[in-house]
């Protein structure tokens, strides 16, 4: 019985060491993704800020509308059309 416990303990130690090496290897290999993930974090933080400060976005849109009203109308119509198209697609996909 002692010999079996010893074998199991050795196997466990090998597995723990292998897990440690694999974690270190995964961490070093994933370091390449850090810049991309940092950009994603910044975008998410910016979106959270905009959700927390909608008045700043509204002020920017009003200012842009005062400077370039034609462009605002053009983009507004495009966004409204895209919104309607998305709603139609969602309705068709969910109704099946």
Backbone as CSV, one residue per row, in Angstrom:
resi,resn,N_x,N_y,N_z,CA_x,CA_y,CA_z,C_x,C_y,C_z
1,UNK,0.817,-1.199,0.000,0.000,0.000,0.000,0.859,1.260,0.000
2,UNK,1.963,1.247,0.763,2.856,2.396,0.812,3.468,2.686,-0.547
3,UNK,3.827,1.623,-1.260,4.442,1.797,-2.578,3.452,2.451,-3.550
4,UNK,2.203,2.073,-3.478,1.166,2.652,-4.339,0.994,4.141,-4.029
5,UNK,0.961,4.489,-2.758,0.842,5.901,-2.367,2.042,6.709,-2.843
6,UNK,3.207,6.104,-2.760,4.418,6.778,-3.227,4.354,7.031,-4.726
7,UNK,3.902,6.014,-5.493,3.764,6.197,-6.947,2.753,7.290,-7.267
8,UNK,1.633,7.298,-6.557,0.621,8.321,-6.784,1.144,9.718,-6.432
9,UNK,1.884,9.818,-5.356,2.451,11.112,-4.960,3.452,11.602,-6.001
10,UNK,4.282,10.684,-6.521,5.245,11.077,-7.560,4.521,11.501,-8.838
11,UNK,3.487,10.763,-9.203,2.727,11.118,-10.403,2.069,12.486,-10.224
12,UNK,1.553,12.732,-9.034,0.928,14.025,-8.747,1.951,15.147,-8.844
13,UNK,3.134,14.937,-8.293,4.186,15.958,-8.372,4.570,16.240,-9.816
14,UNK,4.670,15.203,-10.629,4.993,15.397,-12.054,3.895,16.215,-12.743
15,UNK,2.647,15.890,-12.433,1.541,16.622,-13.047,1.505,18.082,-12.601
16,UNK,1.778,18.330,-11.340,1.808,19.707,-10.842,2.929,20.484,-11.527
17,UNK,4.092,19.870,-11.661,5.219,20.534,-12.328,4.899,20.795,-13.801
18,UNK,4.273,19.820,-14.449,3.906,19.993,-15.862,2.892,21.134,-16.003
19,UNK,1.930,21.200,-15.102,0.945,22.283,-15.139,1.622,23.641,-14.962
20,UNK,2.583,23.712,-14.047,3.294,24.960,-13.834,4.035,25.385,-15.095
21,UNK,4.733,24.418,-15.739,5.462,24.744,-16.969,4.521,25.188,-18.080
22,UNK,3.376,24.514,-18.197,2.418,24.883,-19.238,1.826,26.265,-18.994
23,UNK,1.571,26.629,-17.729,1.073,27.969,-17.419,2.095,29.034,-17.790
24,UNK,3.362,28.766,-17.468,4.419,29.732,-17.805,4.533,29.866,-19.318
25,UNK,4.484,28.747,-20.025,4.580,28.762,-21.485,3.394,29.508,-22.103
26,UNK,2.202,29.269,-21.592,1.017,29.961,-22.108,1.122,31.462,-21.861
27,UNK,1.625,31.842,-20.700,1.763,33.270,-20.388,2.765,33.933,-21.330
28,UNK,3.880,33.282,-21.623,4.874,33.889,-22.511,4.371,33.935,-23.945
29,UNK,3.635,32.914,-24.361,3.119,32.911,-25.732,1.992,33.917,-25.915
30,UNK,1.218,34.152,-24.877,0.105,35.093,-25.010,0.556,36.540,-24.854
31,UNK,1.799,36.770,-24.528,2.304,38.141,-24.396,2.214,38.884,-25.726
32,UNK,2.204,38.150,-26.832,2.081,38.761,-28.155,0.733,39.458,-28.292
33,UNK,-0.275,38.961,-27.606,-1.618,39.522,-27.721,-1.850,40.736,-26.833
34,UNK,-0.910,41.073,-25.982,-1.085,42.193,-25.051,-1.470,43.505,-25.734
35,UNK,-0.785,43.926,-26.811,-1.171,45.201,-27.435,-2.613,45.186,-27.947
36,UNK,-3.026,44.087,-28.553,-4.394,43.998,-29.074,-5.396,44.034,-27.928
37,UNK,-5.116,43.291,-26.874,-6.019,43.266,-25.727,-6.067,44.619,-25.026
38,UNK,-4.944,45.330,-24.999,-4.928,46.670,-24.400,-5.815,47.632,-25.180
39,UNK,-5.773,47.534,-26.510,-6.636,48.380,-27.340,-8.101,48.048,-27.057
40,UNK,-8.405,46.759,-26.953,-9.771,46.363,-26.627,-10.213,46.901,-25.278
41,UNK,-9.314,46.887,-24.304,-9.636,47.436,-22.986,-9.900,48.940,-23.057
42,UNK,-9.101,49.636,-23.865,-9.298,51.078,-24.002,-10.628,51.391,-24.674
43,UNK,-10.990,50.595,-25.677,-12.271,50.806,-26.357,-13.417,50.560,-25.383
44,UNK,-13.304,49.497,-24.597,-14.362,49.189,-23.630,-14.459,50.300,-22.578
45,UNK,-13.324,50.820,-22.135,-13.338,51.905,-21.153,-13.944,53.171,-21.762
46,UNK,-13.642,53.443,-23.025,-14.228,54.595,-23.704,-15.735,54.462,-23.851
47,UNK,-16.193,53.256,-24.195,-17.635,53.023,-24.318,-18.320,53.189,-22.962
48,UNK,-17.669,52.724,-21.904,-18.244,52.884,-20.562,-18.312,54.367,-20.199
49,UNK,-17.301,55.125,-20.578,-17.310,56.551,-20.286,-18.457,57.238,-21.032
50,UNK,-18.641,56.885,-22.295,-19.724,57.487,-23.084,-21.081,57.126,-22.482
51,UNK,-21.236,55.865,-22.030,-22.494,55.480,-21.383,-22.708,56.262,-20.091
52,UNK,-21.631,56.583,-19.417,-21.739,57.337,-18.171,-21.902,58.832,-18.369
53,UNK,-21.536,59.335,-19.555,-21.608,60.776,-19.843,-22.306,61.009,-21.191
54,UNK,-23.574,60.672,-21.304,-24.254,60.842,-22.593,-24.394,62.307,-22.999
55,UNK,-24.343,63.210,-22.031,-24.462,64.626,-22.370,-23.269,65.109,-23.194
56,UNK,-22.103,64.532,-22.974,-20.930,64.911,-23.761,-21.109,64.471,-25.212
57,UNK,-21.648,63.283,-25.412,-21.907,62.800,-26.771,-22.970,63.660,-27.445
58,UNK,-24.014,64.006,-26.704,-25.070,64.857,-27.261,-24.511,66.231,-27.632
59,UNK,-23.673,66.793,-26.787,-23.075,68.101,-27.078,-22.195,68.026,-28.321
60,UNK,-21.455,66.955,-28.452,-20.607,66.798,-29.643,-21.462,66.682,-30.900
61,UNK,-22.555,65.946,-30.822,-23.437,65.813,-31.987,-24.104,67.143,-32.342
62,UNK,-24.525,67.892,-31.341,-25.132,69.200,-31.600,-24.101,70.132,-32.222
63,UNK,-22.897,70.127,-31.686,-21.834,70.953,-32.258,-21.524,70.566,-33.689
64,UNK,-21.479,69.277,-33.950,-21.215,68.811,-35.311,-22.377,69.188,-36.232
65,UNK,-23.598,69.104,-35.719,-24.766,69.466,-36.526,-24.752,70.951,-36.874
66,UNK,-24.239,71.772,-35.975,-24.156,73.202,-36.260,-23.087,73.501,-37.299
67,UNK,-22.020,72.740,-37.286,-20.915,72.982,-38.215,-21.182,72.342,-39.574
68,UNK,-21.675,71.115,-39.568,-21.906,70.367,-40.809,-23.320,69.763,-40.839
69,UNK,-24.345,70.580,-41.014,-25.709,70.036,-40.944,-26.026,69.040,-42.056
70,UNK,-25.513,69.270,-43.251,-25.787,68.365,-44.368,-25.227,66.972,-44.091
71,UNK,-24.020,66.937,-43.577,-23.377,65.663,-43.285,-24.119,64.918,-42.171
72,UNK,-24.608,65.664,-41.193,-25.358,65.040,-40.097,-26.640,64.415,-40.634
73,UNK,-27.344,65.128,-41.514,-28.554,64.559,-42.104,-28.237,63.307,-42.907
74,UNK,-27.177,63.374,-43.707,-26.809,62.228,-44.546,-26.502,61.008,-43.684
75,UNK,-25.659,61.207,-42.679,-25.297,60.083,-41.817,-26.469,59.641,-40.953
76,UNK,-27.301,60.579,-40.558,-28.481,60.222,-39.783,-29.415,59.316,-40.574
77,UNK,-29.630,59.658,-41.845,-30.478,58.818,-42.694,-29.858,57.443,-42.917
78,UNK,-28.562,57.408,-43.099,-27.884,56.118,-43.275,-28.012,55.251,-42.023
79,UNK,-27.782,55.864,-40.864,-27.888,55.109,-39.615,-29.311,54.649,-39.354
80,UNK,-30.280,55.514,-39.667,-31.671,55.132,-39.477,-32.039,53.957,-40.393
81,UNK,-31.576,53.998,-41.643,-31.824,52.892,-42.580,-31.160,51.609,-42.111
82,UNK,-29.930,51.721,-41.617,-29.231,50.536,-41.113,-29.950,49.972,-39.889
83,UNK,-30.462,50.855,-39.028,-31.201,50.426,-37.839,-32.474,49.665,-38.237
84,UNK,-33.172,50.190,-39.227,-34.394,49.525,-39.691,-34.061,48.186,-40.336
85,UNK,-32.988,48.139,-41.133,-32.581,46.886,-41.770,-32.218,45.848,-40.720
86,UNK,-31.497,46.268,-39.705,-31.129,45.352,-38.631,-32.365,44.826,-37.915
87,UNK,-33.315,45.704,-37.645,-34.559,45.274,-37.007,-35.316,44.276,-37.861
88,UNK,-35.369,44.525,-39.173,-36.051,43.600,-40.080,-35.364,42.245,-40.089
89,UNK,-34.042,42.263,-40.169,-33.301,40.990,-40.164,-33.494,40.223,-38.885
90,UNK,-33.457,40.917,-37.751,-33.673,40.254,-36.473,-35.076,39.666,-36.405
91,UNK,-36.058,40.398,-36.888,-37.429,39.908,-36.874,-37.555,38.654,-37.738
92,UNK,-36.958,38.669,-38.929,-37.043,37.511,-39.810,-36.311,36.311,-39.253
93,UNK,-35.169,36.559,-38.607,-34.406,35.429,-38.041,-35.100,34.815,-36.839
94,UNK,-35.767,35.622,-36.032,-36.427,35.095,-34.846,-37.798,34.504,-35.147
95,UNK,-38.416,34.894,-36.261,-39.751,34.393,-36.563,-39.713,32.992,-37.187
96,UNK,-38.566,32.512,-37.557,-38.472,31.168,-38.173,-38.413,30.087,-37.173
